[in-house]
Amino acid sequence: MSLSKTILIAHRSSDVRGRIATALADARHDYVTAETAEAAAAAVADPARPISLVLLDLGLAPDAAVLVGDLRRHAPRAMPVVVFAGTVRSGADVPTLLTSGVAGYLNEHAVTAQILPALAPHLFPDSFDRRSSARVSLGIPVSYRAGQTIAGALTANIGKGGIGVRTMSPLANGTAVHVKFKLPTSTLEIEATGRVAWSNRQVGMGIQFERMDNDAQTAIDQFVDENS
């Protein structure tokens, strides 16, 4: 497996494109930049330079779901699309983005040291325990603890490897967190430790599970399989 990937950075801001490009170049990845939806579509359609990952500014088009769909149609092969979190217009758009095939979110203001770790699961999925990319839209109460911070919120979605949480006060990327919740089809209280994979005040945060007991993982797996 080649360790060098080609990533499309599609964003209106030259500062964002330049900062992401620098982080990728430092890690010896290739990249293509685009500042319009048309340029992004042309880049993913180019067979001479296969794109492994798209980093996408949803503001490049009026309809975010249509934009993601158009890029997928132009691409000659399947590729993950990661959205710049600050360009999500509303938390209400998240379920639609998930069904459109958005694989994750990246904070465009992340420091350089955080960029590659955030992208690694999408660039090298076989190196991560990502049992399934399926996500189920779900609004249930969840409590979480990180250090001295204890809070409650509603989930946006759940997958076998993590949950999305709707909150206006998300934790920072990389924060270790302990979560508790109950699935609507079970009385089992699920407890898991994880880490914040993405964070944005307009949307909330995504928590990637790192440890839970077997009964809890089985309950989540079954719920996702039955509802996705």
C-alpha positions as CSV (number, residue, x, y, z in Angstrom):
1,M,0.0,0.0,0.0
2,S,1.4,3.4,-1.0
3,L,1.8,5.8,2.0
4,S,1.6,8.8,-0.3
5,K,-1.9,10.0,-1.2
6,T,-3.3,12.8,-3.3
7,I,-5.8,15.0,-1.5
8,L,-8.1,17.6,-3.0
9,I,-8.3,20.8,-0.9
10,A,-11.4,22.6,-2.1
11,H,-12.0,25.8,-0.2
12,R,-12.7,29.5,-0.9
13,S,-10.0,30.8,1.3
14,S,-6.4,30.8,0.0
15,D,-5.2,30.9,3.6
16,V,-7.0,27.6,4.5
17,R,-5.8,26.0,1.2
18,G,-2.2,27.0,1.9
19,R,-2.2,25.9,5.5
20,I,-3.6,22.5,4.8
21,A,-1.4,22.1,1.7
22,T,1.7,22.8,3.9
23,A,0.7,20.1,6.4
24,L,0.2,17.6,3.7
25,A,3.4,18.4,1.9
26,D,5.3,18.1,5.2
27,A,3.9,14.5,5.4
28,R,5.0,13.9,1.8
29,H,1.4,13.7,0.5
30,D,0.5,15.2,-2.9
31,Y,-2.4,17.7,-3.1
32,V,-4.6,19.5,-5.6
33,T,-6.3,22.8,-4.7
34,A,-9.6,24.3,-5.9
35,E,-11.5,27.5,-5.1
36,T,-14.7,26.8,-7.0
37,A,-17.1,23.8,-7.3
38,E,-16.2,23.6,-11.0
39,A,-12.5,23.3,-10.3
40,A,-13.2,20.7,-7.7
41,A,-15.3,18.6,-10.1
42,A,-12.6,18.8,-12.7
43,A,-9.9,17.7,-10.2
44,V,-11.8,14.6,-9.0
45,A,-12.6,13.6,-12.7
46,D,-8.9,13.7,-13.8
47,P,-7.8,10.0,-14.2
48,A,-4.2,11.0,-14.4
49,R,-4.2,12.1,-10.8
50,P,-6.5,9.9,-8.7
51,I,-7.9,11.7,-5.6
52,S,-7.7,9.6,-2.4
53,L,-9.6,12.2,-0.2
54,V,-11.6,15.3,-0.7
55,L,-11.5,18.1,1.9
56,L,-14.6,20.2,1.0
57,D,-15.9,23.7,1.7
58,L,-19.7,23.4,1.5
59,G,-19.9,27.1,0.7
60,L,-18.7,26.4,-2.8
61,A,-22.3,25.7,-3.9
62,P,-25.8,26.7,-2.7
63,D,-26.9,23.2,-1.9
64,A,-24.4,21.2,0.2
65,A,-25.9,17.7,-0.6
66,V,-25.9,18.4,-4.3
67,L,-22.3,19.6,-4.2
68,V,-21.2,16.3,-2.5
69,G,-23.2,14.3,-4.9
70,D,-21.8,16.0,-8.0
71,L,-18.2,15.4,-6.8
72,R,-19.0,11.7,-6.3
73,R,-20.5,11.4,-9.8
74,H,-17.5,13.0,-11.4
75,A,-15.0,10.8,-9.6
76,P,-14.0,7.6,-11.4
77,R,-13.7,5.7,-8.1
78,A,-15.0,5.9,-4.6
79,M,-13.4,8.4,-2.3
80,P,-14.1,9.8,1.2
81,V,-15.3,13.3,1.5
82,V,-14.4,15.2,4.6
83,V,-16.2,18.6,5.2
84,F,-14.6,21.7,6.7
85,A,-16.7,21.9,9.8
86,G,-17.0,25.7,9.8
87,T,-18.8,25.6,6.4
88,V,-21.7,23.5,7.7
89,R,-24.6,26.0,7.7
90,S,-26.7,24.3,10.4
91,G,-26.7,21.3,12.6
92,A,-29.9,20.3,10.9
93,D,-27.9,19.7,7.7
94,V,-25.8,16.9,9.4
95,P,-28.2,14.0,8.7
96,T,-28.5,15.0,5.0
97,L,-24.8,15.2,4.7
98,L,-24.4,11.8,6.2
99,T,-26.8,10.3,3.7
100,S,-24.9,12.1,1.0
101,G,-21.8,10.2,1.9
102,V,-19.8,12.7,4.0
103,A,-17.3,10.7,6.0
104,G,-16.2,13.2,8.6
105,Y,-15.4,16.8,9.5
106,L,-12.2,18.8,9.8
107,N,-11.8,22.0,11.7
108,E,-10.2,24.4,9.1
109,H,-8.7,26.4,12.0
110,A,-6.9,23.3,13.5
111,V,-3.2,23.8,14.2
112,T,-0.9,22.1,11.8
113,A,0.0,19.3,14.2
114,Q,-3.7,18.3,14.4
115,I,-4.4,18.1,10.7
116,L,-2.7,14.8,9.7
117,P,-4.0,12.9,12.8
118,A,-7.5,14.0,11.9
119,L,-7.2,12.8,8.3
120,A,-5.3,9.6,9.0
121,P,-8.4,7.4,9.5
122,H,-9.7,8.5,6.1
123,L,-6.4,8.2,4.3
124,F,-5.5,4.8,5.8
125,P,-8.8,3.2,7.0
126,D,-7.3,-0.3,7.2
127,S,-5.0,0.9,9.9
128,F,-8.0,1.9,12.1
129,D,-10.7,-0.1,13.8
130,R,-13.6,1.3,11.7
131,R,-16.0,-1.6,11.7
132,S,-18.5,0.2,9.6
133,S,-19.0,3.6,8.1
134,A,-22.7,3.4,8.5
135,R,-24.4,6.1,10.6
136,V,-27.9,6.2,11.9
137,S,-29.6,9.5,12.6
138,L,-30.6,9.4,16.3
139,G,-31.6,12.0,18.8
140,I,-31.2,10.5,22.3
141,P,-29.9,12.0,25.6
142,V,-26.2,11.5,26.2
143,S,-24.0,12.6,29.2
144,Y,-20.3,13.0,28.9
145,R,-17.4,13.8,31.1
146,A,-14.0,15.2,30.2
147,G,-11.7,16.1,33.2
148,Q,-13.8,18.4,35.4
149,T,-16.4,19.1,32.7
150,I,-19.7,17.2,33.0
151,A,-22.5,17.9,30.5
152,G,-25.5,16.5,28.8
153,A,-26.7,16.9,25.2
154,L,-28.6,15.0,22.4
155,T,-26.9,12.8,19.9
156,A,-27.1,13.6,16.2
157,N,-26.2,10.1,15.0
158,I,-24.6,6.9,16.0
159,G,-22.3,4.4,14.2
160,K,-20.5,1.3,15.4
161,G,-17.4,3.4,16.0
162,G,-18.7,6.6,17.5
163,I,-21.5,9.2,18.0
164,G,-22.2,12.7,16.8
165,V,-23.3,15.1,19.6
166,R,-25.3,18.2,19.1
167,T,-23.9,21.0,21.4
168,M,-23.1,24.6,21.2
169,S,-20.1,24.0,23.6
170,P,-18.1,21.2,22.0
171,L,-14.9,19.9,23.5
172,A,-11.7,20.4,21.7
173,N,-10.4,18.0,19.1
174,G,-8.5,15.1,20.7
175,T,-10.1,15.5,24.1
176,A,-10.5,12.2,26.0
177,V,-14.1,11.8,27.0
178,H,-16.3,9.3,28.9
179,V,-19.9,9.0,27.6
180,K,-23.1,7.3,28.8
181,F,-26.4,6.8,26.9
182,K,-29.2,4.3,26.3
183,L,-30.3,3.1,22.9
184,P,-34.1,3.5,22.3
185,T,-34.4,-0.3,21.8
186,S,-32.5,-1.3,25.0
187,T,-32.5,-0.8,28.7
188,L,-28.7,-1.3,28.8
189,E,-26.8,1.8,29.9
190,I,-23.9,2.1,27.5
191,E,-20.6,3.5,28.8
192,A,-17.7,4.1,26.6
193,T,-14.4,6.0,26.6
194,G,-13.4,7.8,23.5
195,R,-11.9,10.9,21.9
196,V,-13.3,14.0,20.2
197,A,-12.6,13.4,16.5
198,W,-14.1,16.7,15.2
199,S,-15.5,19.8,16.9
200,N,-17.4,22.8,15.7
201,R,-19.7,25.3,17.6
202,Q,-22.2,25.4,14.7
203,V,-22.6,21.6,14.6
204,G,-21.4,20.0,17.8
205,M,-18.8,17.3,18.0
206,G,-18.0,13.7,17.0
207,I,-16.7,11.2,19.5
208,Q,-14.8,8.2,18.3
209,F,-15.2,5.2,20.6
210,E,-11.9,3.7,22.0
211,R,-13.1,1.3,24.7
212,M,-16.4,-0.3,25.9
213,D,-17.5,-3.7,27.1
214,N,-18.6,-6.4,24.7
215,D,-22.3,-6.2,25.6
216,A,-22.3,-2.4,24.8
217,Q,-20.5,-2.9,21.5
218,T,-22.9,-5.7,20.5
219,A,-26.0,-3.6,21.3
220,I,-24.6,-0.7,19.1
221,D,-23.7,-3.0,16.3
222,Q,-27.1,-4.6,16.2
223,F,-28.9,-1.2,16.4
224,V,-26.9,0.2,13.5
225,D,-27.3,-3.0,11.4
226,E,-31.1,-2.9,11.9
227,N,-31.6,0.7,11.2
228,S,-29.0,1.6,8.5
